[in-house]
Amino acid sequence: MNVFLTFDIEIWCNSWQALDERFPAAFDRYVYGRSRAGEYALPKTLEILNRHSLRGVFFVEPLFAARFGVEHLARVTGLIRDAGQEVQMHLHPEWTDEIRPYIFPDKPFKRQHLIHYSREEQTALLRRGLALLAEAGSDRVTAFRAGSFAANADTLAAVEACGLRVDSSLNMCYAVSGADLRAEGDFYFPRQRGALQLLPMTVFRDGWGRKRHAQVGACSAREFEQAIEGSARCGHPSFTVLSHNFEMLRTGATTPDGIVAARFERLCRYLGEHRHVFPTRGLALSPDLAITPPDATLVQVGRLATLNRYAGQAARRLTM
C-alpha cells in the first residue's frame, strides 16, 4: 500500500494589517522556525524525511510571492528541491486582493476560499500560481491541493484545464470540501474522475468511532500505525497523510512543539522500517492509485491509541 506524505507549505502574517512590516518575521517563522533547538519548520521536516529515506509531496502556496517577490518563493522551493523532495501546488486565494495590480479589478475584496470564485476565476488563479512556481524554478508541477480543502466541481475543472493530472483537494471531514460533488458519492478513497486522478485525504475512525483525518498534528503516532496497518489489511490502495511547514512549532511561536515533533519522528521511523510494505510515493509521475475494493470501509483504531492522543494533547496544554 502506497503512503503519500503530503505537506501544505504556506506563509501567513497573522493579520491582513501592516503586511509589509510583518512579512519578514512571518517568513522566517513559517519557513525556518529558528530556535535554540534548531530550525523546526521546513528544514526540520526535510531533515527527518531524508534521515528515514522517505518521499514527501510538498504542496507550496505561491500567491504570497505576487505580493512580496518571487525570490521568497524561490527560497522555499529551493529548500525542497535541494533536499530531493517534490514541489506541487497549493492555493490560498485570500492573497488575491493583496496583490497589485488587482487580479480581478471588478472584485477588489477578500474571498476566503476557491469555492467563492467562478470556474474561470479559479482557472486564472491556478495559472497565476503555476507561473509563479515556474519563475521560482519549479516548472514540473503535476498535482494540486486547494487551501483549506475548499474545492468544488469548478476547482476540479480548473485543475484539469491547467493540464494537471492529480487533485488532492477533497476531504470528507470538511464541509467546505466537495459540497457539490457529494451527490456523486463519498470521496474517502482515490478514484479517477475524467482525466484527473483524485487523491482525497485519508479518513479513519478513532477509538470511539468518530471520523478523523490523518493529520500529524491531530492524531497520535499509535493511531497512525493502526490506521495504516488496518488500511492495508482492508485492501485500500493508499494512505494520505497531511502536515504543514509550521506543524512542529508551538502556536504563534518559534519554539518547537516537542509532542508533535516526536510524533512525526516516530511516524517517519515507522514508515522507514516498513518501507517494503508501505512505500512512500510522490505525484510527479501519475501514481498508480489502483482500484479501491467496492466494499471498502473506514478503518477504526483502538481506544488506547486514541487515549494516547488525549494524553499528548493534555501534555501540550500543560507546557504552553
C-alpha positions as CSV (number, residue, x, y, z in Angstrom):
1,M,0.0,0.0,0.0
2,N,1.4,3.4,-1.0
3,V,1.7,6.1,1.5
4,F,1.6,9.8,0.4
5,L,3.3,12.1,3.0
6,T,1.9,15.5,2.0
7,F,2.8,18.9,3.3
8,D,0.9,22.2,2.8
9,I,3.6,24.9,2.7
10,E,2.2,28.4,3.3
11,I,3.2,31.8,4.7
12,W,0.9,33.9,6.9
13,C,1.4,37.3,8.5
14,N,-1.2,36.5,11.2
15,S,-3.1,39.7,10.2
16,W,-4.0,41.4,7.0
17,Q,-2.9,44.7,8.5
18,A,0.7,46.1,8.0
19,L,1.6,43.2,5.8
20,D,4.9,44.6,4.6
21,E,6.1,45.2,8.1
22,R,5.0,41.8,9.3
23,F,6.3,39.7,6.4
24,P,10.0,39.3,7.2
25,A,9.3,37.8,10.7
26,A,6.4,35.7,9.4
27,F,8.5,34.3,6.5
28,D,11.3,33.5,9.0
29,R,9.0,31.7,11.3
30,Y,6.9,29.8,8.8
31,V,9.8,28.7,6.6
32,Y,12.7,28.2,9.1
33,G,11.2,28.2,12.6
34,R,14.5,29.1,14.1
35,S,15.0,28.3,17.8
36,R,17.8,27.3,20.1
37,A,16.9,23.7,19.4
38,G,17.3,24.1,15.6
39,E,15.1,25.1,12.7
40,Y,11.8,23.3,13.3
41,A,9.8,24.4,10.3
42,L,10.6,23.3,6.8
43,P,14.3,22.4,7.4
44,K,13.5,20.0,10.2
45,T,10.7,18.4,8.2
46,L,13.1,17.8,5.3
47,E,15.8,16.5,7.6
48,I,13.6,13.9,9.2
49,L,12.2,12.7,5.9
50,N,15.6,12.3,4.4
51,R,17.1,10.7,7.5
52,H,14.5,7.9,7.1
53,S,14.8,7.9,3.3
54,L,11.1,8.9,2.8
55,R,9.4,10.6,-0.1
56,G,7.3,13.7,0.6
57,V,4.9,15.8,-1.5
58,F,5.2,19.5,-0.8
59,F,2.1,21.5,-1.9
60,V,3.6,25.0,-2.0
61,E,1.4,28.1,-1.8
62,P,2.8,30.7,-4.4
63,L,0.3,33.6,-4.4
64,F,2.0,35.4,-1.5
65,A,5.0,35.9,-3.8
66,A,2.9,38.1,-6.1
67,R,2.8,40.5,-3.2
68,F,6.3,40.2,-1.7
69,G,8.5,38.9,-4.6
70,V,9.3,35.6,-6.3
71,E,12.7,35.5,-4.7
72,H,11.0,34.5,-1.4
73,L,9.1,31.7,-3.1
74,A,12.3,30.5,-4.8
75,R,13.9,30.2,-1.3
76,V,11.1,27.9,-0.3
77,T,11.1,25.7,-3.4
78,G,14.9,25.7,-3.4
79,L,15.0,24.2,0.1
80,I,12.6,21.4,-1.0
81,R,14.2,20.6,-4.3
82,D,17.7,20.7,-2.8
83,A,16.5,18.0,-0.3
84,G,15.5,15.9,-3.3
85,Q,11.8,16.3,-2.5
86,E,8.8,17.2,-4.7
87,V,7.1,20.5,-5.2
88,Q,3.4,20.7,-6.1
89,M,0.9,23.5,-5.9
90,H,-1.3,24.7,-3.1
91,L,-3.5,27.9,-3.3
92,H,-4.9,30.1,-0.7
93,P,-6.9,32.8,-2.6
94,E,-7.1,35.0,0.5
95,W,-3.9,36.6,-1.0
96,T,-5.7,37.6,-4.2
97,D,-6.9,41.1,-3.1
98,E,-3.5,41.8,-1.6
99,I,-1.8,41.7,-5.0
100,R,-1.3,44.8,-7.1
101,P,-2.5,45.4,-9.7
102,Y,-5.6,43.6,-8.7
103,I,-6.1,40.2,-10.4
104,F,-9.8,40.7,-10.5
105,P,-10.3,44.5,-10.6
106,D,-14.1,44.2,-10.6
107,K,-13.9,42.3,-7.2
108,P,-11.2,44.0,-5.1
109,F,-12.2,42.4,-1.9
110,K,-11.3,39.3,0.1
111,R,-12.8,36.0,-0.7
112,Q,-11.5,33.2,1.5
113,H,-11.9,30.0,-0.5
114,L,-11.6,28.9,-4.1
115,I,-15.2,27.9,-3.9
116,H,-16.1,31.6,-3.7
117,Y,-14.6,32.1,-7.2
118,S,-16.1,31.2,-10.6
119,R,-14.6,28.4,-12.7
120,E,-12.9,31.0,-14.9
121,E,-11.5,32.8,-11.9
122,Q,-10.2,29.6,-10.4
123,T,-8.5,28.7,-13.6
124,A,-6.9,32.1,-13.8
125,L,-5.6,31.8,-10.2
126,L,-4.2,28.3,-10.9
127,R,-2.4,29.6,-14.0
128,R,-1.0,32.5,-12.0
129,G,0.2,30.1,-9.3
130,L,1.8,27.8,-11.9
131,A,3.6,30.8,-13.5
132,L,4.9,31.9,-10.1
133,L,6.2,28.4,-9.3
134,A,7.8,28.2,-12.7
135,E,9.5,31.6,-12.2
136,A,10.8,30.2,-8.9
137,G,12.3,27.2,-10.6
138,S,9.5,24.6,-10.3
139,D,8.1,24.2,-13.7
140,R,7.1,20.5,-13.5
141,V,4.0,20.7,-11.3
142,T,1.5,17.9,-11.8
143,A,-0.7,18.0,-8.7
144,F,-2.8,20.5,-6.8
145,R,-4.5,20.9,-3.4
146,A,-6.9,23.7,-2.6
147,G,-6.4,25.8,0.6
148,S,-8.5,24.5,3.5
149,F,-9.6,21.7,1.2
150,A,-12.2,24.2,-0.1
151,A,-12.8,22.7,-3.6
152,N,-15.8,22.1,-5.8
153,A,-16.6,20.8,-9.2
154,D,-15.3,24.1,-10.8
155,T,-12.0,23.5,-9.0
156,L,-11.5,20.1,-10.5
157,A,-12.4,21.5,-13.9
158,A,-9.9,24.3,-13.5
159,V,-7.2,21.8,-12.4
160,E,-7.9,19.7,-15.4
161,A,-7.9,22.8,-17.7
162,C,-4.4,23.7,-16.4
163,G,-3.1,20.3,-17.5
164,L,-2.5,18.9,-14.0
165,R,-3.0,15.2,-13.5
166,V,-3.7,14.8,-9.8
167,D,-6.0,16.7,-7.4
168,S,-5.7,16.2,-3.6
169,S,-8.3,18.8,-2.5
170,L,-11.0,16.6,-1.2
171,N,-11.6,15.8,2.5
172,M,-14.8,14.3,3.8
173,C,-14.2,15.8,7.2
174,Y,-14.5,19.3,5.9
175,A,-18.0,20.6,5.0
176,V,-16.5,23.1,2.5
177,S,-14.8,20.4,0.6
178,G,-16.6,19.0,-2.4
179,A,-20.1,20.0,-1.3
180,D,-21.4,19.8,-4.8
181,L,-19.5,16.6,-5.5
182,R,-21.1,14.5,-2.7
183,A,-24.0,13.5,-4.9
184,E,-21.5,11.6,-6.9
185,G,-20.7,9.5,-3.8
186,D,-18.3,9.7,-0.9
187,F,-14.6,10.5,-1.6
188,Y,-12.8,8.6,1.1
189,F,-10.7,6.8,-1.4
190,P,-8.7,7.6,-4.6
191,R,-10.5,7.4,-7.9
192,Q,-10.5,8.6,-11.4
193,R,-12.7,11.5,-12.4
194,G,-12.4,12.4,-16.1
195,A,-8.8,13.0,-16.8
196,L,-8.0,13.6,-13.1
197,Q,-6.8,11.2,-10.5
198,L,-8.4,12.2,-7.2
199,L,-6.3,11.6,-4.1
200,P,-8.5,12.6,-1.1
201,M,-7.3,12.9,2.5
202,T,-7.4,9.6,4.3
203,V,-10.1,9.4,7.0
204,F,-10.3,6.8,9.7
205,R,-12.5,6.2,12.8
206,D,-10.9,6.8,16.2
207,G,-11.3,4.6,19.2
208,W,-14.8,5.9,19.8
209,G,-15.9,5.6,16.2
210,R,-15.6,9.3,15.3
211,K,-14.2,10.3,11.9
212,R,-10.7,11.8,11.9
213,H,-8.5,12.8,9.0
214,A,-4.9,11.7,9.1
215,Q,-3.1,14.9,10.1
216,V,0.2,14.8,12.0
217,G,-0.9,17.5,14.5
218,A,-4.3,15.8,15.1
219,C,-3.5,12.1,15.6
220,S,-1.3,10.0,17.9
221,A,1.5,8.0,16.5
222,R,-0.2,4.8,17.5
223,E,-3.4,5.9,15.7
224,F,-1.3,6.4,12.6
225,E,0.3,3.0,12.9
226,Q,-3.0,1.2,13.5
227,A,-4.8,3.2,10.7
228,I,-2.0,2.4,8.2
229,E,-1.9,-1.3,9.1
230,G,-5.7,-1.6,9.1
231,S,-6.0,0.2,5.7
232,A,-3.5,-2.3,4.2
233,R,-5.5,-5.2,5.6
234,C,-8.7,-3.8,4.0
235,G,-7.0,-3.5,0.6
236,H,-7.0,0.2,0.5
237,P,-4.8,1.4,-2.4
238,S,-3.1,4.2,-0.5
239,F,-2.9,6.3,2.7
240,T,-2.6,10.1,2.6
241,V,-1.1,12.0,5.5
242,L,-1.3,15.7,6.0
243,S,1.2,18.1,7.7
244,H,2.3,21.7,7.4
245,N,5.6,23.5,7.4
246,F,4.8,25.0,10.9
247,E,3.2,22.0,12.5
248,M,6.2,21.2,14.7
249,L,6.1,24.7,16.2
250,R,4.1,25.9,19.1
251,T,1.2,28.1,18.1
252,G,2.3,31.6,17.5
253,A,5.9,30.9,18.5
254,T,9.2,29.7,17.0
255,T,9.8,27.2,19.8
256,P,9.4,23.5,18.9
257,D,6.3,21.6,19.9
258,G,8.0,18.6,21.4
259,I,4.9,16.4,21.3
260,V,4.2,16.9,17.6
261,A,7.9,16.7,16.7
262,A,8.3,13.4,18.5
263,R,5.1,12.1,16.8
264,F,6.3,13.0,13.4
265,E,9.7,11.4,14.1
266,R,8.0,8.2,15.2
267,L,5.7,8.1,12.2
268,C,8.7,8.6,9.9
269,R,10.8,5.9,11.7
270,Y,7.8,3.5,11.4
271,L,7.4,4.1,7.7
272,G,11.2,3.8,7.2
273,E,11.3,0.5,9.0
274,H,8.3,-0.8,6.9
275,R,9.2,0.7,3.6
276,H,8.8,-2.7,1.9
277,V,5.1,-2.8,2.7
278,F,4.3,0.9,3.0
279,P,6.5,2.7,0.4
280,T,6.2,6.5,0.4
281,R,5.4,7.8,-3.1
282,G,5.4,11.1,-5.0
283,L,3.0,12.6,-7.5
284,A,5.5,13.9,-10.1
285,L,4.5,10.9,-12.3
286,S,0.8,9.9,-12.3
287,P,0.7,7.5,-9.4
288,D,-0.8,4.0,-9.6
289,L,-3.7,4.6,-7.3
290,A,-5.1,1.1,-8.1
291,I,-8.8,0.3,-7.6
292,T,-10.5,0.6,-4.3
293,P,-12.4,-2.5,-3.3
294,P,-16.2,-1.9,-3.8
295,D,-16.9,-2.9,-0.2
296,A,-14.1,-0.7,1.3
297,T,-14.9,0.7,4.7
298,L,-13.1,3.1,7.0
299,V,-10.7,1.6,9.5
300,Q,-11.2,2.0,13.2
301,V,-8.3,2.2,15.6
302,G,-8.2,1.1,19.2
303,R,-9.3,3.2,22.2
304,L,-5.8,3.1,23.7
305,A,-4.4,4.6,20.6
306,T,-6.9,7.5,20.8
307,L,-6.3,7.9,24.6
308,N,-2.6,8.3,23.7
309,R,-3.7,11.3,21.6
310,Y,-5.7,12.8,24.5
311,A,-2.6,12.3,26.8
312,G,-0.5,14.2,24.2
313,Q,-3.0,17.0,24.0
314,A,-3.1,17.3,27.7
315,A,0.7,17.4,27.9
316,R,0.9,20.1,25.3
317,R,-1.6,22.3,27.2
318,L,0.3,21.9,30.4
319,T,3.6,23.0,28.8
320,M,2.2,26.1,26.9
